[in-house]
Amino acid sequence: MPVSGQTIDITTLPPITISSTNPTACNFDMTLTANASGGNTSVGGNISYNWTSSNQSTSSITVEAQDNPTHQMTYVVTASDGCSRDTSINVVVTINPKPIANIVGFNTIGCEDLLVNFAAGNPGAGINNPTYEWNFGDNSTDGFGSTINHTYTNNAFANCFI
């Protein structure tokens, strides 16, 4: 009896690798990007992406960073080529907490050329090394720093903002 055979060629593909950055943000829209390689891309294939928390299937997605008690949002992205084992990573967005603007003015009532001392209060937990920009409400040059003095030269009511 004749025996016939067929040769089967199996190509071992490199594993899919995927990377991304773990960004830090304030409360705003931001783009997250994952980069995958390997798998069947070595033989001309394509990699598809799936972001589980947004059900988007592109390598980059736009998300709205919103503060929460943990100050983090986690997105899982999975890279697949239909051949190799899928690979997933967590992309963790650290969200800077919103500061609390507290100001105290000293010597706030008086005559023209009134020197007022201002101090900024604690901006809140998790706010490290804050910067301050003062608007004195009288069309003068803004000031900088957690404590500042300003002289009001016109007899008027002014609102000061930090």
MISEMAR-175385 format. One record per residue (C-alpha): residue number from 1; residue in one letter; x, y, z. Coordinates in steps of 0.25 Angstrom, whole numbers. Example, Ala and Ser with C-alpha at 12.3 -4.5 7.8 and 13.67 -1.06 7.14 Angstrom:
<atoms>
<resi=1	resn=A	px=49	py=-18	pz=31>
<resi=2	resn=S	px=55	py=-4	pz=29>
</atoms>
This chain:
<atoms>
<resi=1	resn=M	px=0	py=0	pz=0>
<resi=2	resn=P	px=5	py=13	pz=-4>
<resi=3	resn=V	px=7	py=23	pz=7>
<resi=4	resn=S	px=6	py=38	pz=5>
<resi=5	resn=G	px=10	py=49	pz=13>
<resi=6	resn=Q	px=10	py=64	pz=14>
<resi=7	resn=T	px=19	py=74	pz=20>
<resi=8	resn=I	px=13	py=84	pz=30>
<resi=9	resn=D	px=21	py=96	pz=32>
<resi=10	resn=I	px=19	py=103	pz=46>
<resi=11	resn=T	px=25	py=116	pz=48>
<resi=12	resn=T	px=28	py=120	pz=63>
<resi=13	resn=L	px=24	py=134	pz=64>
<resi=14	resn=P	px=31	py=143	pz=75>
<resi=15	resn=P	px=22	py=147	pz=86>
<resi=16	resn=I	px=14	py=160	pz=86>
<resi=17	resn=T	px=20	py=171	pz=95>
<resi=18	resn=I	px=12	py=183	pz=98>
<resi=19	resn=S	px=16	py=196	pz=106>
<resi=20	resn=S	px=10	py=209	pz=110>
<resi=21	resn=T	px=13	py=220	pz=120>
<resi=22	resn=N	px=6	py=222	pz=133>
<resi=23	resn=P	px=3	py=237	pz=132>
<resi=24	resn=T	px=0	py=248	pz=142>
<resi=25	resn=A	px=-11	py=257	pz=139>
<resi=26	resn=C	px=-21	py=268	pz=145>
<resi=27	resn=N	px=-36	py=267	pz=142>
<resi=28	resn=F	px=-36	py=268	pz=127>
<resi=29	resn=D	px=-37	py=259	pz=114>
<resi=30	resn=M	px=-24	py=252	pz=111>
<resi=31	resn=T	px=-19	py=242	pz=101>
<resi=32	resn=L	px=-14	py=228	pz=105>
<resi=33	resn=T	px=-5	py=221	pz=95>
<resi=34	resn=A	px=-1	py=206	pz=95>
<resi=35	resn=N	px=10	py=201	pz=86>
<resi=36	resn=A	px=10	py=186	pz=82>
<resi=37	resn=S	px=20	py=178	pz=74>
<resi=38	resn=G	px=24	py=164	pz=71>
<resi=39	resn=G	px=14	py=153	pz=68>
<resi=40	resn=N	px=10	py=151	pz=54>
<resi=41	resn=T	px=15	py=165	pz=50>
<resi=42	resn=S	px=28	py=159	pz=47>
<resi=43	resn=V	px=21	py=152	pz=35>
<resi=44	resn=G	px=12	py=164	pz=31>
<resi=45	resn=G	px=1	py=162	pz=40>
<resi=46	resn=N	px=-6	py=173	pz=49>
<resi=47	resn=I	px=-9	py=175	pz=63>
<resi=48	resn=S	px=-22	py=179	pz=69>
<resi=49	resn=Y	px=-25	py=186	pz=82>
<resi=50	resn=N	px=-36	py=186	pz=92>
<resi=51	resn=W	px=-37	py=195	pz=103>
<resi=52	resn=T	px=-47	py=188	pz=113>
<resi=53	resn=S	px=-51	py=201	pz=121>
<resi=54	resn=S	px=-55	py=208	pz=108>
<resi=55	resn=N	px=-58	py=197	pz=98>
<resi=56	resn=Q	px=-49	py=204	pz=88>
<resi=57	resn=S	px=-41	py=196	pz=78>
<resi=58	resn=T	px=-30	py=206	pz=74>
<resi=59	resn=S	px=-15	py=207	pz=79>
<resi=60	resn=S	px=-19	py=221	pz=85>
<resi=61	resn=I	px=-31	py=226	pz=92>
<resi=62	resn=T	px=-36	py=239	pz=98>
<resi=63	resn=V	px=-41	py=238	pz=113>
<resi=64	resn=E	px=-46	py=248	pz=123>
<resi=65	resn=A	px=-37	py=248	pz=135>
<resi=66	resn=Q	px=-46	py=250	pz=147>
<resi=67	resn=D	px=-41	py=251	pz=161>
<resi=68	resn=N	px=-46	py=240	pz=171>
<resi=69	resn=P	px=-42	py=236	pz=185>
<resi=70	resn=T	px=-31	py=227	pz=180>
<resi=71	resn=H	px=-26	py=238	pz=171>
<resi=72	resn=Q	px=-24	py=227	pz=160>
<resi=73	resn=M	px=-31	py=222	pz=148>
<resi=74	resn=T	px=-27	py=208	pz=142>
<resi=75	resn=Y	px=-29	py=204	pz=128>
<resi=76	resn=V	px=-26	py=190	pz=122>
<resi=77	resn=V	px=-22	py=189	pz=108>
<resi=78	resn=T	px=-20	py=176	pz=101>
<resi=79	resn=A	px=-12	py=173	pz=88>
<resi=80	resn=S	px=-16	py=162	pz=79>
<resi=81	resn=D	px=-12	py=157	pz=65>
<resi=82	resn=G	px=-22	py=145	pz=64>
<resi=83	resn=C	px=-10	py=135	pz=65>
<resi=84	resn=S	px=-1	py=138	pz=77>
<resi=85	resn=R	px=-5	py=138	pz=91>
<resi=86	resn=D	px=-12	py=151	pz=95>
<resi=87	resn=T	px=-4	py=161	pz=104>
<resi=88	resn=S	px=-10	py=171	pz=113>
<resi=89	resn=I	px=-5	py=182	pz=122>
<resi=90	resn=N	px=-11	py=192	pz=132>
<resi=91	resn=V	px=-9	py=207	pz=128>
<resi=92	resn=V	px=-10	py=214	pz=142>
<resi=93	resn=V	px=-14	py=229	pz=141>
<resi=94	resn=T	px=-10	py=237	pz=154>
<resi=95	resn=I	px=-19	py=249	pz=155>
<resi=96	resn=N	px=-14	py=261	pz=163>
<resi=97	resn=P	px=-24	py=265	pz=173>
<resi=98	resn=K	px=-31	py=278	pz=172>
<resi=99	resn=P	px=-26	py=289	pz=181>
<resi=100	resn=I	px=-34	py=296	pz=191>
<resi=101	resn=A	px=-32	py=311	pz=189>
<resi=102	resn=N	px=-32	py=318	pz=203>
<resi=103	resn=I	px=-27	py=332	pz=205>
<resi=104	resn=V	px=-26	py=341	pz=217>
<resi=105	resn=G	px=-24	py=356	pz=216>
<resi=106	resn=F	px=-19	py=364	pz=228>
<resi=107	resn=N	px=-21	py=379	pz=229>
<resi=108	resn=T	px=-32	py=379	pz=219>
<resi=109	resn=I	px=-39	py=392	pz=223>
<resi=110	resn=G	px=-32	py=406	pz=223>
<resi=111	resn=C	px=-29	py=418	pz=214>
<resi=112	resn=E	px=-22	py=420	pz=201>
<resi=113	resn=D	px=-8	py=414	pz=200>
<resi=114	resn=L	px=-13	py=402	pz=208>
<resi=115	resn=L	px=-3	py=391	pz=210>
<resi=116	resn=V	px=-10	py=378	pz=211>
<resi=117	resn=N	px=-3	py=365	pz=214>
<resi=118	resn=F	px=-9	py=352	pz=208>
<resi=119	resn=A	px=-6	py=338	pz=211>
<resi=120	resn=A	px=-11	py=325	pz=204>
<resi=121	resn=G	px=-16	py=314	pz=213>
<resi=122	resn=N	px=-13	py=299	pz=212>
<resi=123	resn=P	px=-17	py=295	pz=198>
<resi=124	resn=G	px=-22	py=281	pz=202>
<resi=125	resn=A	px=-16	py=267	pz=204>
<resi=126	resn=G	px=-7	py=262	pz=193>
<resi=127	resn=I	px=-3	py=275	pz=188>
<resi=128	resn=N	px=12	py=276	pz=188>
<resi=129	resn=N	px=20	py=288	pz=185>
<resi=130	resn=P	px=8	py=297	pz=180>
<resi=131	resn=T	px=11	py=310	pz=173>
<resi=132	resn=Y	px=2	py=322	pz=175>
<resi=133	resn=E	px=-1	py=334	pz=165>
<resi=134	resn=W	px=-9	py=345	pz=171>
<resi=135	resn=N	px=-19	py=355	pz=164>
<resi=136	resn=F	px=-21	py=367	pz=173>
<resi=137	resn=G	px=-34	py=372	pz=166>
<resi=138	resn=D	px=-28	py=386	pz=163>
<resi=139	resn=N	px=-22	py=384	pz=149>
<resi=140	resn=S	px=-8	py=383	pz=155>
<resi=141	resn=T	px=3	py=373	pz=152>
<resi=142	resn=D	px=0	py=359	pz=158>
<resi=143	resn=G	px=8	py=354	pz=169>
<resi=144	resn=F	px=14	py=340	pz=172>
<resi=145	resn=G	px=17	py=333	pz=185>
<resi=146	resn=S	px=9	py=327	pz=197>
<resi=147	resn=T	px=10	py=340	pz=205>
<resi=148	resn=I	px=10	py=354	pz=198>
<resi=149	resn=N	px=8	py=368	pz=201>
<resi=150	resn=H	px=0	py=378	pz=192>
<resi=151	resn=T	px=-2	py=393	pz=193>
<resi=152	resn=Y	px=-16	py=398	pz=188>
<resi=153	resn=T	px=-14	py=412	pz=184>
<resi=154	resn=N	px=-28	py=416	pz=179>
<resi=155	resn=N	px=-40	py=418	pz=189>
<resi=156	resn=A	px=-48	py=406	pz=183>
<resi=157	resn=F	px=-53	py=392	pz=187>
<resi=158	resn=A	px=-45	py=381	pz=180>
<resi=159	resn=N	px=-46	py=366	pz=180>
<resi=160	resn=C	px=-34	py=358	pz=181>
<resi=161	resn=F	px=-32	py=344	pz=175>
<resi=162	resn=I	px=-22	py=333	pz=176>
</atoms>
